Amino acid sequence: MANAPVHVLNRIRSSYQQFSEKEKRIADYIISQPENIVHSTINQVADELEVADATVFRFCKRLGFKGYQAMKIALASELVNPIKDIHETITEDDSDMDILNKVFQANINAMEYTREIQNEKTFQEAVSYIIEAKQINFFGNGGSGVTAMDGQHKFMRTGVISQAYTDTHLQLMAAAQMTSSDVAIIISHTGMNKDILEVVDVAKENGVKTIGITNYAKSPFSKAVDICLFTVSQETVYRSEALASRLAELSIIDALYVIYSLKNKEASQEALLKMRKAISRRRM
């Protein structure tokens, strides 16, 4: 969308772990003092942080802007019209329809903000991984396991070998049997789940390409996987952030599935026809 808002701070937070030390210094400064950026020149920011002007310029380019001025304009707009909380506060006085509208709007916002922070290069790398994969397995615990099962359900339609694992022991067993020709898509909302981190370790020991989906850029999980795709969500009294991010996670996997299907059109169509024929036996 040509007029889609550009959320500078969300972009920085989601990509933070991928930055160099100098870039993290710039990122920390922008997040902590965005007003100073709006009222400063690139030279002033560079002097303040003791980095070269070119370093600040390249940082802005990395965020997807043409330069410092473009980033500053987007940031200024964000400060004037701050991002509305992803979840409007739901109160006990709300009517049923008020709650319905707030929940729907929250889901829409979560998906829009998640789409906004996606890094084009990173997403394309994830696509290249799955296109070349002989097998695509999905891993997730708890609520993330639901997303993993949805991923298997989608990719089964393409004809590629795929499984979803939600049990810790089965996850480790499956990861141990995968090879460098395979891809593991691993979902961890917090990026702090010890069991999931062990799955990543086992998969990488076997040379498996790993794609992570998480809400936290600064987490052990985002550091451990080869490629990480991020979601944006926020917790409220009546709804956890993990639940809020579910639709965003599903949308990321859905996008990967659609792209894979388009790039493997004949095989996907043949697999889908076989599945429909088999399922039709259950219909009266």
N, C-alpha and C positions, 0 to 999 in steps of 0.2 A: 504493500500500500504506500503510495507516494507521500501521503500526509501522516503516516504513522508517527507517533511521538518517539523521540530518541531519548531513552533514559540513561544518562551518563553514569550515574552512581550505581545503578543495577549492573550495567555492563562491567564496570570496574570490579565490583564485588564478585561477580560470577567468574571473571577471568583472573582473579588475583593470584591464584596459586601458580599460574603460568608465567607470571612476570619475573623479570630479573630483579636483583636487589635494588638497582637504581630505579627501575620502573615501580617497584613496591614503595619506594620513598615518595615518588610522585603521586602514586595512588593514595597513600595514607594522607598526604597533604590535601588532596582534592576532597577526600571523604570527610576529613576533620574540619577543613576550612574552605568550603566551596565558595563562600562569599568573597574571600580574598582572591580567588582565581578570577571571578567575574570582574573585579576591579584592578587586576594586575596585567601587565604585559608579559609576554613570554620571557623577556629578559629578566624581569623582576622575579618571576617564579624560579627561573634557572639559578639566579644569584642566591635566592633564599634557600634553595635546596642544594646549592653547590654542585650543580650538574651543568652540562653544556646545553645551550639553546636547542641544539640538534637532538639531544636526548628527549627533551620535552616534546619537540615536534614529532619525533618518531613514536612516542607514546600515544599522542593524539591520533596518529595514523593507524596505530595498532588497534585503537578503539573503533576504527571505522570512519574517522573524520578526515577531511581534506587537510586540516591543519589545526593549529592552536585556536585561531579565531572561530572556526566552525564549532569546535568543542566548547568554547567559552559561551557562544550564543545558545547552544543546546542546554548547557548547564544553567545559564541565566533563566531560560524559559522554565526549566525544571524547578528552580527556586521560587519563581513567581507563581507557578501553578504546580505545587508539589504533588507527587504521585499520591493519589487517594489510597487509603488503606485498602489492601486487597479484600479484606472483609469488613463491610460496614458492621458496626456494632449491633448485634441482635440483643434485644431486651425482652424481658418477660411481658412487657406491655404491647409488644408487636402483635399484629393480627397474623393469622396463618398466611395470608397473601403477602404481607410485608416480609415475612420470613422467607417465603418462596422467592420473592423478587431479590432479596438480599443474597440468598444462596446462589441463585442463578448468576447474578451480577458478579459475585465473588469468583465463581468458576470461570466466567468470561475473562475477568481481569487477570486471573492466574495464568490462563493460557496466552493472553496477549502479552503479558510481561515476560513470560517464558520464551515466547517467539522472539521478542525484542532483543533478548540478551544472547541469542545463539550466535556463535562465532562461525562465519561462513567456511573458513578454512578447516576448522575442527570438524564441523558437520560433514563436509565433503570427504574428509579422511575416514570418518565413521562409515560413510556410504561405500567407500572403496574397500574397506575391510569386509563388509557383508557381501558385496558383489563377488569377491574372490573366495568366499568361505565355502568349504565343502559341508560344514555342519555349523549350525547356529544354535547355541544353547542359552537359555535364560535362567538367571539365578536371582532369588529374592526371598527374604524371610518376612513373616508377618504380613503386614499390609503390602509390602513390596512384592511379596509372593503372588498376590493377586495380579499385579502388573506383569510379573514374569509369565504367569499362565496365559494372560491375554496376548503376550508377545508370541508364545508358541502357537496359540490358536490362529493368529494372523499368518505367521510364516509357514504353517502347515499348508496353507492354500497355494504357496508358491512352488511346492515340490521339493524344496530344500529340506534336508534332514534337520529337525529341530525338536528340542525337548525343553520342558520347564522343570526346575528343581527347587523345591521349597523346604525340604528336609535337610538339616545340616549334614548328616552322614551321607545321604545320597548326593548332596552337592559336592562333597569332597571326593567321593568315589567317581562321580561323573567328570569332574575337573581333571582327575588323575588319568582318565582315559582319553582325554582330548589331545589333539596334536597341533602343530604349527599351521596346519591347513584350516583350522577351525577358529570360530569367533565365540567368545563368551560375552553376552550382554548382561551386565550385573546391575541390579537396582538396589540402592541403599539411601534412603531419605536423609539420614543424619551423616552418613559416611563414617560412623563410629562403631558399627556392629563388628565385634571381634570375629564371629563366625564367618561373616562375609569376607572380611579381610584375609582370613585363612584360605578361603576359596580362591581369592585373587592370587595369593602367593602360590598355591598349587598349580593353578592354570598357567601362570607365568613361568614356573619351573619347567613346564612342558612346551614352552614357546607359543602358547595360545595367545591370540590377539584379544585384548580385553577392552570393552567399551563400558564405561560406567555412566549411570544416571543418578544424580544426587541433587540435593537442595543446597549443599554447603561446599563452596569452593575451597575453604580453608579446613580441610579434613584429611585424615590419613588415607581415606578411600580415594579421594580425588588425586592424591599424589601417587597412589599405587597402580591405578589402571593406566593403560596406554593412552586412551582418549576419554575425556569426561565431558558429558553434556549436562547442562544445569537447568534446574527448574527454579521458579520463584513462588514462594507461598508464605503465608503468615498465619500464626496461631491466634485463635480467639477463645473466649470462655467456652463456647459450645462446640468448637470444632478444632481439632488439632491441625497443625501445619502439614503433618504427614498425610492426613486425609485430604486436605485442600490441594496438595500437590499431585494427587493421584491422576486427575484428568490431564494435567500437564505432562506427566510421565507417559500416559497412554497416548497422548498426541504425538510425542516425540517418536515413540515406537511405530505409531501409525504412519507417520511421514516416512520413516525408514522402510517400512513395508511397501508403501505405494511406490517409492522410488525403485526398490528392488524389483517389484512386479513389472514396472515399465521397462526396466533395463533387461529383464529376462522374460519378455512378453510371451513367447511361444511356450516355454516350459511352464510358466505360471498359468496360462490359459488351459493347457493340457491337464495340469494337476487339479485345477478348479473344476473342470468338467468331470474328471474321475470322482472327485469328492461329491459333487452334486448328484451324480448317478448313484453312488453308494447310499447317500442320505435319502434319496427319493424312495428307496425301498421301505423306509419307515413311514411314508405318507400313505394315507388311505385314498 
